[in-house]
Each structure stands twice: as structure tokens, then as C-alpha cells.
Amino acid sequence: MTLLFFLNGAIFSSFFARLPAIKADLGASDGDLGVALFFATGGLVVAQPVAGALAARLGARAPSLWGLAGYAIGLPVAAAAPSVLALAAVLFAMGLANGILDVAMNVEGVAVERRLGRRVLSSMHAAFSFGGMTGAGLGGVAAAAGLEAEPHLAIVAGLMLVGGAVAARGLPAPRAERRSAKSFVRPTRRLALLGAVAFCVLLAEGSVTDWSAVYLNEGTGASEGLAAAGLSVFSLTMAFGRLAGDRVAEALSAPVVIRVGTLLAAAGLGLGLAVAEPAAGIAGYAVMGVGLSACFPLVVAASAHGSGNAEAASIAMVSGAGYVGLTAGPAMIGLLSDAAGLRQALLVVVALAVVASVLAGPAAREDGRPAS
């Protein structure tokens, strides 16, 4: 299972590492590219309930492999797209595949926790982070070496398919009890609260990915090279934070980790906004990475707790709310920035992190702790 998380992260970052080259090949404007990327968001959100139904009926093995294959094959197809419209269509399909893969992975990750009787989902999400760092690094090397996006992403796709074949050998066969699993679930108050926490947490993550370099460059005067360090340190502290997240949650409980983590994220970003210096901003993003690192995996695990035979549907509902925050949040920040300035817009992220901390207690009171 852990390998699937790594491969997912590597595909994601490989594509975004070569996005400037794809944009240049198409002669697309920033607006054109933004519209095309919106289709990827649409596919991802549409896939969540479908993926929950598939995982409920078939188990995680088949949807995981279907999603991985579709996501990987989309890489070179996207690089070869002859127009922005064609790219948008490919990205919608990649979003669907990614959504199916994501839900199926998390459903099986929760099942692994149950079988082991201890938390492991945060560590699996750490593999996604390390995969993302690997894909981005190799993408940068390929670009620096002058390798065009299409052959580079074709090579990545081949490696990902081979990796998927290796991962398939470790995935369990569908279990008989899946036949009675619910494909959809009515939102309860608790699921709604967990969805709200997931929304706030992933919106905060998305704000770092899309706006950290811009803020550090324009808001603190950091050079473009130094501004990129904000995302780098955030990714690094998040990856290592997720490695430790399972052990910390076992010792303190999930609600405590989510409450403290989101407050830590708010404090880190608040520091970077209050002290308009590059060092303070980079340090703030490092603290933010530590704080957010385990929150989303713990929310996903909590959504499955007490859900009976609606586990997959519950995970899909909560993760879907999170991905709305991840994808719509950065656009919201851009609109607020145009109206009031980027520093003021990012204060909304600080406020939402505090909201997540307040909601975490009642949302995760039954905190998804796996039974021994």
C-alpha cells in the first residue's frame, strides 16, 4: 500500500514540474492554463462519490490499480495535447483517475490500520510527500538537461505502471464482506464536521503550494530562488511530520493532534505574515508543515470509525470536502488578494486553521483509533 502512495505523489509532482514546458508548447496564457487546471479539479471532485461506490463494492485493489494506470497514462497524453481544449479534456480524465486512486488508497489504508491494530495511515501519506519530492526533483533535472516534456513524462508513466504492477502483488484480494457495503451514505453531523476540518486543512496546504513563493517574493522581498525555499521546507517538514504522526496520535489521541497541529499551522503562517522578512516567512512555513502534517490522514481515519458498512462512502465524502478546499482555496485567495492584498488574503487561511482546531474536538471525538 505504501508504494501506491509514493507513486501517486510522484505522478502528481512530475506533471506540475513540467507544466511550464507544456504551457510554452501550447502557447497558452496564464488564464488558459487556469481554466484547463480547473477541469482537473472537476474530475477529482466528481470522482469522489464514484470512487467510494467502487471501493465499497469491489474493495480497494481494482480501483487503486485502475486509477493509477489512468493517472500515469495521462501524463504523456497531456504533454502531447495539441490545444488547451484537448489538455482540459485530458486533465479532467486524469482528475477522475486520481480521485479514484486516492479514495481507494485511503480505504485500504484504514483497513490496514484495523488489521494491524495500530495507526499507519499518516506514515503512508508521508510516502506521498516523499514521492512528490522525488517527482519534482527528477522533473527539474530533466528540464535542466533539455529533455522535452513528452518523452520525460512517457518515461515516468512507464515507471509508474511498473511500480503499480509491483504494488499490486501486495494488495489484498477483495473481501466477501464488501458485497454488503453501502455505496453512498447520508451526511451525519459528525461527517459534516470532519468534512469541514478536511476542507480547512487542505485549503491551508493548497495556499502554501500556490502562494508561498509569491508571498515571500512580493511580501518579504525574497529573491525568486529564496522564495522557492518556502514550499521546499514546508514539504520537507510535512513529510517527516507524517512519519511521526502515527506514533504521536497513539500517544496523545487524534483530536489533540489535530487541534494542536492546526493551531501550530495558524501560528506559523501568522508569524510569517506579521514579520515581513524572508527568514521569518520560511520558518513560518516550516512550522506550518509540521502542524498540518498528520491532520488530513487522521481526519480520514476518523471518518471511517463507527461507519459500519459505509466506510468507503464516508471516506469519499470527507476527502471530497477536503479536495474542494485544496483546489478552490487558492483561487479564493487570489480573488481576495486582488481586492485587499495578499497578506490580508492569507490571514483568512490563519483564521480557517483556527476554525479547524475548534471543530476538531467534536468532529473527531470518536477518533478513529483502530481496535486491537
N, C-alpha and C positions, 0 to 999 in steps of 0.2 A: 504493500500500500504506500509506503513512504516514497518509493521510486515514482509512483504516479504523481504525487505532489511535486516532486522535483521536476519532472518532465513538464508539468503544467506551467510552472514558473519559468522554465527555460523557453518554452514556446512563446509565452506572453512577452517576455523581455526581448527575445530575438526579433520579434516583429517590430516593437517600438524602437529598437536600436537602429533599424534600417528604414524607419518611416520617413526621415528626411530625404533619403535617396529615392524612395517610391514617390514622394511628393514632387521631387525635382523631375523625375522621369515623366510624370503626368503633366507637368507644368501647372499644377494645381495651386490655388490660392489658399491662405490660411482658412478662409471661410469654407471653401470647397472641402478641405480636409476635415474640418469640424463637422460638416454635415455627414460625410462618409463615416466618421467615427461614431456619430450618433446612431447609425444603423447597427453597429456592433453592440452598442448599449441596448438597443431594442431587441436584438436577438438574444442577448444574455438574459434580459428580464422575462421575455416570452418563454424562454426555455425552463425557467424555474419550476412552474407547476407541472409541465410536461415531464421534466426530469424526476420530480417527486413521484409521479404516477408510474413511470418506468421502473424506478428503483423499488417501489412498493410491490410491483407485480413480478419483476424479473430478478430482483436482487441487484447488487452493485456491479457485478462482474461485467455483464454485457454492456450496460450503458456507459461504464467507465471506458471500455475499450472502443466503443463506437465514438464517444465524444473525443477521446484522444486522437483517433485516426482522422476524424473530420477536422479537428483543430489543426493538426500537423499538416495535412494535405492542403489546407487553406493557405499556408504560408507562401509557397511559390506561386500559387494561383493569384494571390493578392499582389505579389510583386510583378506579375505579368499582366495585370489588368490594363486594358487599353484605354480606359476612361475613368473619370471619377464615378460615374454611374455604375460601371462594372465593379469598381472597387467597393462601392457601398453594398452591392449585392453580395459580394464575397464576404465582406465583413459581417453582414447580417448572418450568413451561414456559419461563419466562424464563431459569432456570438452564441448562436444556438448550440453548437458543438461544445463550446467552453462551458455554457450553463449546465448542460447535461453531465459533462465530466465533473464539474465542481460539486454538484449536488450528490452524485453517485459516490464520489470520493469521501465526502463528509459523512454520508450514511454508513458506508463501510467502516470509516474511521471510528464512529461511535460504536458500531458493532464490535470492533476490535477491542475498544475500551471495556465493553461489557464482558467479553470473553476473558480478558486478562485480569479484570477486577481492579484496574488502576487507570489513571489518566495517561493518554499518549497522544491525544489529538493536537495539542499545541506543538509537540515535537514534530508531528507530521507537517503542520503548517510552517515550521522552521525550514523543512526541506523545500517547500515552495519558495521561501525567501532566498535560500541558497541557490536554487535553480534559477531564480530571476537574476541574481548577481552573476551567475555563470553565463547565462544567455546574453546579458548586457555586455559583459566583458569580452566575450568572443565576438559579439557583433561589432564592438568598437575596433577590435583587432582586424576583422575582415574589412571594415570600411577603411581603416588606415592603410591596409595592404592593397587597396584598389579593387577588391573583389566586388563585383556588381551584386545588387540585392537578390536578383532572381537565382543565380547559381548558389549563392550563400544560403538562402532560405530553403532551396531544394535539398542541399546537404543536411541542413538542420532537420528538415522534415523526415528524411531517410533515417537519421539517427534516432529521432523521436519514435518512429514506427518500430525500429529495432528494440528500443528501450521498452516500448509498450508490449512487445512480444515477450520480453524477459519478465516484465511486471505481471503479465497475465498468468504466468506459472505459479505465482504466489497468491493469486486471488482465489477466494473460496468459491466453490460451485454454488448455484442458487439453492437456498434452503426451502424446505417444504412449507414452512410457516408463512412464507411470502405470499402464498396464494390467497390468504385471508386478510392481507394488509390493505388498509384503506389508501386509495389513490389521492384523495383530497380530504381536507379537514376544515371544519368551521373555525374561524379565528376566535380563540378564547381571550379573556382579558390578559392572561399571563403571556400568551403568544404575541399579543399586540404590544405588550411592554417589552418583551425580548426583541421584537422587530424594531421598535423604536430605539433601543440601545444599539442594535446592529447598525441601524441607519446612521446614528450619530458617530459611532466608532469608525465605520468605513468612509463616511464623509470626511472625517478628520484625516484618515490615511490618504484619501484622494487629494485633499488640499495640499499635502506635502508633495506628492508626486507631480502635481500640475503647477504649483505656485511657489514652492520653496526657493527655487533658483531665481525666479522673477523677483520675489520679495528681497532676497539677500542682495541681488544686484541693484535693484532700484531703491529699496528701502534702507539699506545699510551701506551702500557704496562699494560692496564687494566686487572684485573683478569677476568676469564670466567663469573663469576656471575655479576661483574660490567659491563662487555661488553654487556650483555643482556639488560641492562638498556637503551641503546641507542634506540633499537626498541620499548621498552615499553613507553618511554617518547614521542617518535615520534607518536606512535599510540594514546596516550592519547591526545596530543595537536592537532592532526589531528581530532579526534572525537569531541572535544569541539569547534575547529575552524569551523567545518562543521555546528555545531548547530548555530553558529553566522553568518555563511556565507551568508545566505539569507538576513538577515537584513542589513549587510554591503554592499552587492551588490545593494540592493534597494536604499541605501543612496549614493553610490559612482559610480554605474554602473559596469557591468560585466567586460568590458575591463580594467578598472582601477584596480579592484580587482585581475584579472589575471596577469596584468603587475607587480603590486606591490608584489603580492604573489610569483611569480616565482623569482623575484629579491631577495625577502626575503629568499627564499629557497636557492638560489645561495650563498647569504651572510652567511647563517647558515652553510652550508656544507663547504664553503670556510674557515670559522673560525675554524671548527674542523680539517681541513687539515693543516692550517697554524700553529696552536698552538697544537703541538702533546702531549696534556695532556688529561687524561680521562675526567676531568670536562669540558674542552672546547669542546671536541667531543660530549659529552652527551648534553650540552647546544646547540650546533650547530644543533643536530638532533631535539631537541625540537623546535627551531626556524623554522627548515625546515618543521616540521609537521604543524605549524601554517600557513606558507606560501603556502604550497601545498593544504591545506585542502579543500578549496572551488573551486579550479581551474577546476578539471575534471567535477564536476556537472555543472558548469557554461558553460563550453565548450559544453557539451551535450545539454544543453538548447539552446545555441546559434545555434547549428546545425539544430535544428527544426524550428527556426524562419525564416519566409519567404519561407519555403519549400513547402507550399501548401499541396497537397495531396501526397507528397513524404516524409512526416515527418518521418515515421518509417524507410524508406530506408536511409534517411540522417543520422539519429541517428546511425544506424547499421554501416554505412561507417566510421563515425568519431570515434565511440567507438572501432571499429575493428582496426583502426590505433593505437589507444591508447593501446590496448591489445597486439599488436605486440611489442610496446615499453616495456610494463610491463614484457613480457615473454622473449623476445630476448635480452633486455638490460642487465640484469645481466650476461648472457653468454658472451656478448661482453666485459663487464667489466673484466670478468675472463680471457679472451684471452689477453686483453691489460695489465692486471696485470702480466701475465706470461712474457710479452715482456718488460715492463717498470717499473713494481711495482704498488702496489695497490693505493698508494697515487696519482700517476700520472694518473692512470686509472680513479679514481674518479673525477679528475679535468675535465674530459670530461663531467661528469654529471653537474658540475658547469656551464660549457660552454653551454650545451644544455638548462639549465634553463634560461640563459640569452637570448638564441635564442628564446625560448618560449615567453619571455617578449617582445622581438622586434616584433614577429609575432602577438601577441595578439591584438594589435590595429586594423590593417586591417582585421584580421580574425573575430573579434567579434564586428565590427563597428555597425552592426545591432545586438544588444547584446542579443537577445532572451528575452527581457523584456516582460512578459505576459501582454496582453491588459486587461484593466479593463472592 
